[in-house]
Amino acid sequence: MNLSAACQLWLRTTRLAAVLLAVPLLLRAADESGPVLFSDDFDRDLRQWSIEQMPGGSVALREGALVIEDVGGTTLWFRPRLTAPLEISYEVEVAVHDGPHDRLSDLNCFWMAQDPTRPAGALPAGRSGRFSDYDSLQTYYVGYGGNNNTTSRFRRYDGTSARPLLPQHDLSAADFLLVPNHVYNLRIVVRDGGTTEFWRDGEKIFSFTDPHPLTTGYFAFRTVQSHQIIRHFKISRLSSPAT
């Protein structure tokens, strides 16, 4: 066997091993998904969403997808209030072709968000879409491919402008950054016991056990200066505990 053939065999073996390793994670995700609480296939209207967007952007439904084109900041709040344990799942693509908003950055989201300055249980909506407007939230947040696709970070906002960040939740390796025009399968889990997780394509990227867990609140898509296509949004009750 020559060197070229040996290299090709090694690559095929490595890829197969990666697929086999991913199978238990995907099966576990499927096994944990219980009854569907809410869903949106983006084929009717945007009644389930509250839109906050800086001037120049747009939010629209096109061919069964939610399409965000943003300039200065967009947050889309899902109106129903959520209570743990649950999982949130959806498909999302950061489009990078030749459009005016096609920047590879900021595949972000809030979940279990609460605004301590408002009445208990109130939807934390009504902001401009500017990122600093959200400092007052108590929420979990992932900024995936932020800062022009140089970082992916998980934060637990504490209701101040501090935006605490643990070292293990500040990732900059290429494996944890965005790929243009790739359809990501994202899964967010909020478990009994205070643990929350962020999964990407069957791989757990972030996990955090909160000593003061956020057990109820709201979910939102969040981005700035990007073009995103979102499909198959679903929120389900968890049917089995972590293993």
Secondary structure, 3 states (H helix, E strand, C coil): CCHHHHHHHHHHHHHHHHHHHHHHHHHHHHHHEEEEEEEECCCCCCCCEEEEECCCCEEEECCCCEEEECCCCEEEEECCCEECCEEEEEEEEECCCCCCCCCCCCEEEEEEEECCCCCCCCCCCCCCCCHHHHCCCEEEEEEEEHHHHCEEEEEEEECCCCCCCCHHHEECCHHHCCCCCCEEEEEEEECCCCEEEEEECCEEEEEEECCCCCCEEEEEEEECCCEEEEEEEEEEEECCCCC
